[in-house]
Amino acid sequence: MAWVKQQPCCICGTPGPSIADHMYGATQRHNKVLIGMRALLPYCQTCDAVKTRGSHRAHLAAYGKTQADLWINQLEMLPPTLVPSSAVIEAIRDWGR
């Protein structure tokens, strides 16, 4: 979470510190895999408000990408020690919102 908070906003690029958004909630599981604590994205307050006040659909309509798409892109920037297990990556890809 600390690393995510230091990143620029994943939408507009506003420099951090950012809000570390739990994409699906901290306790979300998919295919029996806990993904909530690993599925984090950095947002500025303005971009975070779209999902917070709207929904996953509002996010897709506003930005043209799902949060899962943005998270997969973020994987390339993660330090090797923070890359989640393949089970977590596949569960987030499969969940797809």
JOMO-V366613 format. One record per backbone hydrogen bond with DSSP energy under -1.0 kcal/mol. CO is the residue of the C=O (numbers start at 1). NH is the residue of the N-H. If there is no record, write none. Layout:
co:CO nh:NH
co:CO nh:NH
This chain:
co:1 nh:5
co:4 nh:7
co:5 nh:18
co:9 nh:13
co:14 nh:9
co:19 nh:21
co:19 nh:43
co:21 nh:41
co:25 nh:28
co:28 nh:35
co:28 nh:36
co:30 nh:33
co:33 nh:30
co:35 nh:38
co:35 nh:39
co:38 nh:40
co:39 nh:23
co:41 nh:21
co:42 nh:10
co:43 nh:19
co:44 nh:48
co:45 nh:49
co:48 nh:52
co:49 nh:53
co:55 nh:59
co:56 nh:60
co:57 nh:61
co:58 nh:62
co:59 nh:63
co:60 nh:64
co:66 nh:70
co:67 nh:71
co:68 nh:72
co:69 nh:73
co:70 nh:74
co:71 nh:75
co:73 nh:76
co:74 nh:77
co:79 nh:82
co:85 nh:89
co:86 nh:90
co:87 nh:91
co:88 nh:92
co:89 nh:93
co:90 nh:94
co:91 nh:95
co:92 nh:96
co:97 nh:67
